[in-house]
């Protein structure tokens, strides 16, 4: 009996060993908001599919615990995407070797039927838990995928921002809509708990929603985010849960190294780094480079034509004012408005090409005009101008703004009726620049 306490202690120790979870490593390589930037930026030499592919392959070499994820908005942003409605971009992306991806709002810019073609083209699972149609039928074939890596069951759960209702138009989405993102993700996370060793949320969401997940969704220990293009300076951590996001346009590759406790089903340690995709320092992947050249050659004849000369560089804030000026000049409208998010690039100083305008305005948005009493003109349009409240004025906007006019990022009003379109905004800008010859 004198040995009983020692035996009990030994049995207790063995029991603790059985209950304690095994700690295994997992490395998540990740991208977001690539936006069809298949070639490096002219001014920074950052990004480009051939250089991103080379960096991915370098990071995966000898890495037995690596997975590669993309957090949405693979398309929309360059001529090759706009002209061919995104499909070449998805074909090229197959060479990256993604293990899973989710959808962003711009992946629907060519209509939901084209998005289905993207998913069929992808040689990897595209997961999304909260895009639904009638009867809450899911748009994606599956809300999540469970990846087996380094003897871990890694559940990758996809989600899209609740703001989708003001980030697209009814003609593109038809009956498809988003279910409440946080509640829906938490529901699937509860379902996945017993099936997985780690849940990773792959989400195309706003900064507000990122905060909400960290604050109120303890079931989600790891979040790979997208939608905001600026990236995070360092990982965001709350109560041992981690959120990461890299720069858009393929300018960075994220590498998140985790030690995962299989009992706690959560990371016990981590290290995150952002890897710059610097085309001046990386040898391009030859197979991807050949395919990129093929598609760039396809669009070159259409967009690499001299257009005008710019006296200075126009940053995005300047571009908004320039575009609104062009809209007024070309339509004869008294006022014009474009949302800041609709301006996708800057204009360089010097010789401009048609390509520059395609990069600034890749969307197939039409210009529409309304006749509005002075008292009904939105404050965001007026600026410091004063108007006669009883006089009728004309207001030019894009059909995207007209469809989402109540949004804070748009006109912040309702009830304005816009007439038939007067052509694509991109074409209007090209015509305006060609007539001006010198932009200043």
Buried (B, 14 or more C-beta within 10 A) or exposed (E): EEEEEEEEEEEEEEEEEEEEBEBBBBBBBBBBBBBBBBBBBEEEBBBBBBBBBBBBBBBBEEBEBBBBBBBBBBBBBBBBBBBBBBBBBBBBBEBBBBBBBBBBBBBBBBBBEBBEBBBEBBEBBBBBBBBBBEEEEBBBEBBBBBBEBBEBBBBBBBBBBBBBEBBBBEEBBEEBBBBEBBEBBBBBBEBBEEEBBBBBBBBBBBEEBBBBBBEEBBBBBBBBBBBBBEBBEEBBBEEEBBBBBBBBBBBBBBBBBBEBBBEBBBBEEBEBBBBBBBBEEBEBBEEBBEBBBEBBEBBEEEBEEEBBBBEEEBEBEBBBEBBBEBBBBBBEBBBBBBBEEBBBBBBBEEEBBBBBBBBBBBBBBBBBBBBBEBEBBBEBBEEEEEBEEEEEBBBBBBBBBBBBBEBEBBBEBEEBEBEEBBEBBBBBBBBBBBEBEEBE
